[in-house]
Amino acid sequence: MTNVTDQDRVVIFDTTLRDGEQSPGATMTHNEKLEIAELLDEMGVDIIEAGFPIASEGDFRAVSEIAERSKNSRICGLARANFADIDRCWEAVKHARKNRIHTFIGTSPLHRAIPNLTMDEMAEKIHETVSHARNLCENVQWSPMDATRTEWDYLCRVIEIAIRAGATTINIPDTVGYTAPMESADLIKWLIETVPGADEVVFATHCHNDLGMATANSLAAVAGGARQIECTINGLGERAGNTALEEVVMALRTRNDIMPWHTGIDTTKIMHISRRVATVAGFPVQFNKAIVGKNAFAHESGIHQDGMLKNRENFEIMRPEDIGLSGTSLPLGKHSGRAALRDKLETLGYEVGDNQLKDIFVRFKDLADRKKEVFDDDLIALMTLDEADDYLQLVSMKVTCGTGGQAESTVELEMDGEDVIATEHGDGPVDATFRAIRAIYPNKAHLQLYQVHAVTEGTDAQATVSVRLEEDGMIATGQSANTDTVVASAKAYIHALNRLIMRREKAGPGADTREISYKDLT
């Protein structure tokens, strides 16, 4: 691309580790957050919103360590409109090579009623808190939460106050996914033309997908003059999620003829980070998801297949290689060696060390003994979390089923270093297995979701099982893959239980495990 100017550049602000992690059940461990942050940094994300430092000690430690480790990205923390939040946020990000404080307050009539502030009182609070943030950090982002349902005149007033107080980026959040593309573009354009000092700051857009328009609204905002898009990997986020990073980045790249803006993202790393986020968050990517879905580059129709054989551009507007796919699905088998496995994993976007490869190779051989062919998707399923340090680990299990639907399951778990066995009956093998696990580790967790899908075709296909548990307001998701659906189910259930255990330990005895809210805002 030639003759590129700053006005052509769209800054990518990734909030997978903050807004994305607020998805029910998507809590990540400390090491998982560090890993995802490193991948975001490597792929060229401009700003990483690493967390909400005051939310918990764990969040603070994660943001702090990400700030110290970051090589390229600017590291940002979120803070509500009070001095304690802002001070805590600064403590977490101050050691980053490049840092940012992001502070916010809800400005719509509905959100002003939550802290019970008048328009004037809120305006004064915005001035005080943004000024305080700017006294600590040269780079300050301010967001009027629920901006798209805020009166435009009042929005203009408080944005001017934030700019005068020192904000360098003004973010316009569509917090509840309410706006539409034309409105999104018109609002950004009007603010840039109307607010005094608007030409001195960057305007950003933060869209939610409640009506399925997050990507369209973000791109429309860029057309209106916004030069920062807030997004998440796989569109992860509260409720229906956020703008998907992969969608806006590839839309700008693919349709640069009508959207003449660019990002600094290395798109060949998209597929790898998509898979990794799906694994650690326990949120499988839907098959027909744009860009990163399993079917995004699949063609089953005879007419489509014929067209693809003649010219792939007949039915593909992007090359799979552009997002890090190999473009092929060549199977391996039980006679394949370590070198072939490493090469295939690298083709799929996974860089593994010698020790990790040794562990994966053992699992690969075990799978190859049970399957005729091991496909790309099978290998992706093998790249699961290391369970070595989990409190609960599956040792063995035996399930028998009767003709009347009753099943018996004997499960052996290693629990905190000791092996414990239990046998239970249930309505089918999965129910019996879950009952046996509960007998070993009693808990009140409610099963909110149990989902099974095949990774590949055939009767020897691996089944990927997703389990979501809720206990005392805490939600955790587990995922596992195995050629035996019952084994996959047991491992997914245990994985979710381990996440609940981790969250309880992280919160500490007697801690409030609910999401952080507006309390103490005033």
C-alpha positions in Angstrom: 0.0 0.0 0.0 1.4 3.4 -1.0 0.8 7.0 0.2 -0.6 5.8 3.5 -1.2 8.5 6.1 -2.2 8.6 9.8 -5.8 9.3 8.7 -5.8 5.9 6.8 -4.6 4.0 9.9 -7.2 2.3 12.1 -6.0 1.5 15.6 -7.0 -2.0 16.9 -7.9 -2.0 20.6 -8.4 -5.6 21.8 -10.4 -6.2 24.9 -10.6 -10.0 24.9 -8.9 -10.1 28.3 -11.3 -7.6 29.8 -14.7 -7.4 28.1 -14.2 -10.9 26.5 -13.4 -12.5 29.9 -16.6 -11.0 31.3 -18.6 -13.6 29.2 -20.3 -15.9 31.7 -17.9 -18.9 32.2 -15.0 -17.4 30.2 -12.7 -16.7 33.1 -9.1 -17.4 32.2 -6.2 -18.5 34.5 -3.3 -16.2 35.1 -1.0 -18.1 32.7 -3.7 -18.2 30.0 -4.1 -14.4 30.2 -0.3 -14.0 29.8 -0.3 -16.4 26.8 -3.2 -14.6 25.0 -1.6 -11.2 25.7 1.7 -12.4 24.1 -0.2 -13.7 21.0 -2.0 -10.4 20.7 1.2 -8.5 21.0 2.9 -10.7 18.4 0.0 -10.3 15.9 0.3 -6.5 16.0 -2.6 -5.4 18.2 -2.0 -1.7 19.0 -3.6 -1.6 22.4 -4.4 -4.5 24.7 -7.0 -3.9 27.4 -5.5 -6.4 29.8 -8.2 -6.3 32.6 -10.0 -4.4 35.3 -7.2 -4.1 38.0 -9.4 -3.2 40.9 -11.8 -6.2 40.2 -9.6 -8.6 42.1 -6.0 -9.3 43.2 -5.7 -11.8 40.3 -6.8 -9.2 37.7 -4.3 -6.7 39.1 -1.4 -9.3 39.0 -2.3 -10.3 35.4 -2.5 -6.7 34.1 0.8 -5.9 35.9 2.7 -8.8 34.5 1.3 -8.3 31.0 2.4 -4.6 31.3 5.9 -5.7 32.2 6.1 -8.3 29.4 4.7 -6.4 26.5 7.1 -5.7 23.7 5.0 -3.8 21.2 1.4 -3.2 22.3 0.2 -0.4 24.5 -1.2 -1.9 27.7 -4.4 -0.5 29.1 -6.4 -1.1 32.2 -10.1 -0.2 32.9 -11.2 2.0 35.8 -14.5 3.3 37.0 -14.9 7.1 37.6 -13.4 7.2 41.1 -9.9 7.9 42.3 -9.4 4.4 43.9 -10.0 2.6 40.6 -7.8 5.0 38.7 -4.9 4.7 41.2 -5.1 0.9 41.1 -5.2 0.9 37.3 -2.1 3.1 37.1 -0.2 0.9 39.6 -1.0 -2.1 37.3 0.0 -0.5 33.9 2.7 2.0 34.9 5.6 -0.4 34.1 4.6 -1.0 30.5 6.7 0.4 27.7 3.5 2.1 26.6 0.5 2.4 28.9 -3.0 3.8 29.1 -5.7 4.4 31.7 -9.2 3.8 30.4 -11.9 5.4 32.7 -15.6 5.4 32.1 -19.0 6.4 33.5 -22.6 5.8 32.2 -24.0 8.9 30.7 -27.4 7.9 29.3 -30.6 8.7 31.4 -30.8 5.1 32.5 -27.2 4.9 33.5 -27.2 8.3 35.2 -29.8 6.9 37.5 -27.6 4.1 38.8 -25.2 6.3 40.8 -28.1 8.9 41.2 -26.2 11.8 39.7 -27.6 14.9 38.1 -26.2 16.0 34.8 -24.1 18.7 36.5 -22.8 16.4 39.2 -21.8 13.8 36.6 -20.1 16.5 34.5 -18.1 17.5 37.5 -17.2 13.9 38.3 -15.9 13.4 34.7 -13.7 16.5 35.0 -12.3 15.4 38.3 -11.6 11.8 37.4 -10.2 12.4 33.9 -7.9 15.1 35.3 -6.7 12.7 38.0 -6.0 10.0 35.4 -4.1 12.4 33.2 -2.0 13.6 36.1 -0.8 10.0 36.4 -0.6 8.9 32.7 -0.1 10.8 29.5 -2.4 8.5 27.6 -6.0 8.5 28.9 -9.1 7.1 27.2 -12.5 8.2 28.4 -15.8 6.4 27.6 -19.4 7.6 28.2 -20.9 4.2 28.7 -24.2 3.7 26.8 -23.2 6.7 24.6 -25.6 5.7 21.8 -28.6 6.2 24.1 -27.3 9.4 25.6 -28.8 12.8 24.5 -26.5 14.1 21.8 -26.3 17.6 23.4 -25.2 16.2 26.7 -22.8 13.8 25.1 -21.2 16.7 23.3 -21.0 18.6 26.6 -19.3 15.8 28.6 -16.9 14.9 25.8 -15.7 18.5 25.7 -15.1 18.3 29.4 -13.2 15.1 29.1 -11.0 16.5 26.3 -10.3 19.7 28.4 -9.4 17.5 31.4 -6.8 15.7 29.3 -8.3 12.7 27.6 -6.4 11.7 24.5 -8.9 9.1 23.2 -12.7 9.4 23.3 -14.5 6.1 23.0 -18.1 6.0 22.0 -19.6 2.7 23.3 -22.7 1.1 22.0 -22.9 -0.7 25.3 -26.1 -2.6 24.7 -25.9 -3.1 20.9 -28.7 -0.7 20.2 -27.5 1.4 17.4 -27.5 0.8 13.6 -24.8 1.5 11.0 -26.2 4.8 9.7 -26.7 6.1 13.2 -23.2 5.0 14.2 -21.6 6.9 11.3 -23.8 10.0 11.8 -23.0 10.2 15.5 -19.3 10.0 15.2 -19.3 12.5 12.3 -21.5 14.9 14.2 -19.3 14.7 17.4 -16.1 15.3 15.4 -17.6 18.3 13.7 -19.3 19.7 16.8 -17.2 19.1 19.9 -14.5 21.8 20.6 -11.1 20.2 20.5 -12.3 17.0 18.8 -9.5 17.4 16.2 -7.0 16.9 19.0 -8.1 13.4 20.1 -8.7 10.0 18.5 -12.4 8.9 18.4 -13.0 5.2 19.0 -16.0 2.8 18.7 -16.9 0.0 21.0 -19.9 -2.0 19.7 -21.8 -5.0 21.1 -23.6 -7.5 19.0 -27.1 -7.8 20.5 -28.7 -7.1 17.2 -26.0 -8.8 15.1 -24.6 -5.4 13.8 -21.4 -4.9 15.8 -19.1 -5.3 12.9 -21.2 -3.2 10.6 -21.6 -0.5 13.3 -17.8 -0.4 13.9 -17.0 -0.1 10.2 -19.7 2.6 9.8 -18.1 4.5 12.7 -14.7 4.4 10.9 -16.4 5.8 7.8 -17.8 8.6 10.1 -14.2 9.4 11.3 -13.4 7.0 14.2 -9.9 5.7 14.0 -9.9 3.1 16.8 -12.0 0.0 16.8 -12.5 -1.9 20.1 -13.0 -5.6 19.5 -12.3 -9.1 20.8 -11.1 -12.4 19.3 -14.0 -14.5 18.1 -16.4 -11.7 19.1 -16.2 -12.9 22.7 -17.9 -10.7 25.2 -20.9 -10.1 27.4 -24.3 -11.2 26.2 -24.1 -11.6 22.4 -20.5 -10.5 22.4 -18.4 -7.6 21.0 -17.2 -6.7 17.5 -15.0 -9.5 16.3 -11.4 -8.5 15.6 -11.0 -11.0 12.7 -14.1 -9.6 11.0 -13.2 -5.9 11.0 -9.6 -6.6 10.1 -10.4 -8.9 7.2 -13.2 -6.6 6.0 -10.9 -3.7 5.8 -8.3 -5.8 4.0 -10.6 -7.5 1.6 -12.8 -4.5 0.7 -10.0 -1.9 0.8 -11.5 -0.6 -2.5 -14.5 0.9 -0.7 -13.0 1.2 2.8 -9.6 2.7 2.2 -8.2 2.2 5.7 -5.6 -0.3 7.1 -4.5 -1.9 10.3 -1.2 -3.2 11.6 -2.5 -6.7 12.2 -0.5 -9.7 10.9 -3.6 -11.6 9.6 -1.7 -14.9 9.2 -1.9 -15.2 13.0 -5.6 -14.9 13.2 -6.6 -18.6 13.0 -4.1 -19.7 15.7 -5.2 -17.1 18.3 -8.9 -17.8 17.5 -8.4 -21.4 18.3 -6.4 -20.7 21.4 -9.0 -18.2 22.8 -11.8 -20.7 22.0 -9.9 -23.4 24.0 -8.9 -21.4 27.1 -12.3 -19.6 27.3 -14.2 -22.8 26.7 -16.3 -21.1 24.0 -16.3 -23.2 20.8 -16.4 -21.2 17.6 -19.7 -21.8 15.7 -19.1 -23.7 12.4 -20.5 -20.9 10.2 -18.7 -18.1 12.0 -17.3 -15.5 9.6 -13.5 -15.8 8.9 -12.6 -18.4 11.6 -15.5 -20.8 11.5 -14.9 -24.4 10.5 -17.0 -24.0 7.4 -15.7 -20.5 6.4 -13.5 -22.1 3.7 -15.5 -25.3 3.2 -17.4 -26.2 0.0 -19.8 -29.1 -0.2 -22.1 -28.1 -3.0 -21.2 -29.8 -6.3 -21.5 -26.5 -8.2 -19.2 -24.8 -5.7 -16.7 -27.6 -5.7 -16.6 -27.5 -9.5 -16.1 -23.8 -9.4 -13.4 -24.0 -6.8 -11.4 -26.6 -8.9 -11.5 -24.2 -11.9 -10.7 -21.0 -10.0 -10.9 -20.6 -6.2 -11.8 -17.0 -6.6 -15.2 -18.2 -7.9 -16.3 -18.8 -4.3 -13.6 -17.5 -2.0 -13.1 -13.8 -1.5 -10.1 -14.4 0.8 -7.3 -16.9 0.7 -7.3 -19.3 3.7 -3.5 -18.7 3.9 -4.2 -15.0 4.6 -5.6 -15.9 8.1 -3.1 -18.7 8.8 -4.8 -21.7 7.4 -2.8 -24.2 5.3 -5.6 -24.4 2.7 -5.5 -28.2 2.8 -6.4 -30.9 5.3 -3.8 -33.7 4.9 -4.2 -36.5 7.4 -1.5 -38.1 9.5 -1.5 -41.7 10.7 -0.1 -44.0 13.3 3.1 -44.4 11.3 3.8 -40.7 11.2 6.8 -39.4 13.2 7.6 -36.4 15.4 9.0 -34.4 12.5 5.8 -34.8 10.5 3.7 -33.9 13.5 5.8 -30.8 14.3 5.6 -29.7 10.6 1.8 -30.1 10.6 1.4 -28.2 13.8 3.5 -25.4 12.5 1.4 -25.3 9.4 -1.7 -25.0 11.6 -0.1 -22.1 13.5 1.3 -23.9 16.6 4.9 -23.4 17.6 5.8 -26.1 20.1 9.0 -26.7 22.1 10.7 -30.2 22.3 9.1 -31.1 25.7 5.7 -30.0 24.6 6.0 -31.9 21.4 7.0 -35.0 23.3 3.8 -34.8 25.3 1.6 -34.0 22.3 3.2 -36.9 20.3 2.2 -39.4 23.0 -1.4 -38.2 22.8 -1.2 -38.2 19.0 0.0 -41.8 18.9 -2.8 -42.8 21.3 -5.4 -41.1 19.1 -3.9 -42.6 15.9 -4.2 -46.1 17.3 -7.9 -45.4 17.7 -8.5 -43.7 14.4 -7.6 -44.6 10.8 -6.6 -41.0 10.0 -5.8 -38.0 12.1 -7.0 -34.8 10.4 -6.2 -31.2 11.0 -9.2 -30.7 13.3 -8.2 -33.7 15.3 -4.7 -32.2 16.0 -6.4 -28.9 16.9 -8.5 -30.7 19.5 -5.3 -32.3 20.9 -3.8 -28.9 21.6 -5.7 -28.6 24.9 -4.9 -27.2 28.2 -2.2 -28.8 30.4 -4.0 -30.5 33.2 -0.9 -31.5 35.3 -1.6 -29.0 38.1 -5.4 -29.4 38.3 -6.9 -30.3 41.6 -9.1 -33.0 40.0 -7.8 -35.4 37.3 -9.3 -38.4 35.6 -7.4 -41.6 36.2 -9.7 -44.2 34.8 -13.4 -45.0 34.3 -15.6 -47.9 33.4 -19.1 -47.7 32.1 -21.7 -50.4 31.6 -25.2 -49.8 30.1 -28.3 -52.0 30.5 -31.1 -52.4 28.0 -33.5 -50.4 30.2 -31.5 -47.2 29.9 -29.9 -47.5 33.3 -26.1 -47.2 33.3 -23.4 -47.8 35.9 -20.2 -45.8 36.0 -17.1 -46.4 38.0 -14.8 -43.4 38.1 -11.3 -43.0 39.6 -10.1 -39.5 40.1 -6.8 -38.1 41.5 -8.0 -35.5 44.0 -5.3 -33.3 45.4 -2.7 -36.1 44.9 -4.8 -39.0 46.2 -6.8 -41.5 44.1 -10.5 -41.9 45.0 -13.0 -44.2 43.4 -16.8 -44.1 43.2 -19.5 -46.0 41.5 -23.0 -44.6 40.6 -26.0 -45.4 38.5 -27.8 -42.9 36.2 -30.1 -42.4 33.3 -27.5 -43.2 30.7 -23.7 -43.3 30.8 -23.1 -39.6 31.0 -25.5 -39.0 33.8 -24.0 -42.0 35.7 -20.5 -40.6 35.2 -21.4 -37.1 36.4 -23.0 -38.6 39.5 -19.9 -40.6 40.2 -17.7 -37.5 39.9 -20.1 -35.6 42.3 -19.8 -38.6 44.7 -16.0 -38.1 44.8 -16.1 -34.3 44.8 -19.4 -33.2 46.3 -20.6 -29.9 44.9 -23.7 -27.8 44.3 -22.9 -26.9 40.7 -25.8 -26.7 38.4 -25.3 -28.1 34.8 -26.3 -25.2 32.6 -25.0 -26.5 29.3 -24.0 -29.9 27.9 -23.1 -29.9 24.2 -21.5 -32.5 21.9 -20.2 -32.1 18.4 -18.0 -34.3 16.2 -14.6 -32.8 15.3 -14.2 -34.9 12.1 -16.3 -37.3 10.1 -16.9 -41.1 10.7 -17.7 -43.4 13.5 -14.2 -43.0 14.9 -14.5 -39.2 15.0 -13.4 -37.3 18.1 -16.2 -35.8 20.0 -15.7 -32.3 21.5 -17.9 -31.8 24.6 -18.6 -28.5 26.2 -19.9 -28.2 29.8 -21.0 -25.1 31.6 -21.5 -25.2 35.4 -23.0 -22.6 37.8 -22.5 -22.5 41.5 -23.3 -19.7 43.9 -23.3 -17.1 41.1 -20.0 -18.3 39.6 -20.0 -19.8 36.1 -17.3 -22.0 34.6 -17.0 -23.7 31.3 -15.0 -26.9 30.5 -14.2 -28.5 27.2 -12.5 -31.7 26.1 -12.2 -34.0 23.0 -11.9 -37.8 22.8 -13.0 -40.6 20.4 -15.1 -41.8 23.4 -17.9 -39.3 24.0 -18.4 -40.4 27.6 -14.7 -39.9 28.4 -14.8 -36.5 26.7 -17.9 -35.7 28.8 -16.1 -36.7 32.0 -13.0 -34.6 31.2 -15.1 -31.6 30.2 -17.1 -31.8 33.5 -13.9 -32.1 35.5 -12.3 -29.2 33.7 -15.3 -27.0 34.6 -15.1 -28.1 38.2 -11.4 -27.3 38.3 -12.2 -23.8 37.0 -14.8 -23.3 39.7 -12.2 -24.4 42.3 -9.8 -22.0 40.8 -12.3 -19.1 41.0 -13.1 -19.8 44.6 -9.5 -19.9 45.6 -8.9 -16.7 43.6 -11.7 -14.9 45.3 -10.7 -16.1 48.8 -12.8 -17.1 51.8 -16.0 -15.0 52.2 -15.3 -12.9 49.0 -18.0 -11.6 46.8 -17.7 -13.6 43.6 -20.2 -11.6 41.6 -19.0 -9.3 38.8 -17.8 -5.9 39.9 -20.6 -3.3 39.6 -21.5 0.3 40.1 -21.4 0.2 43.8 -19.1 2.9 45.4 -19.1 4.7 42.0 -19.9 7.9 43.9 
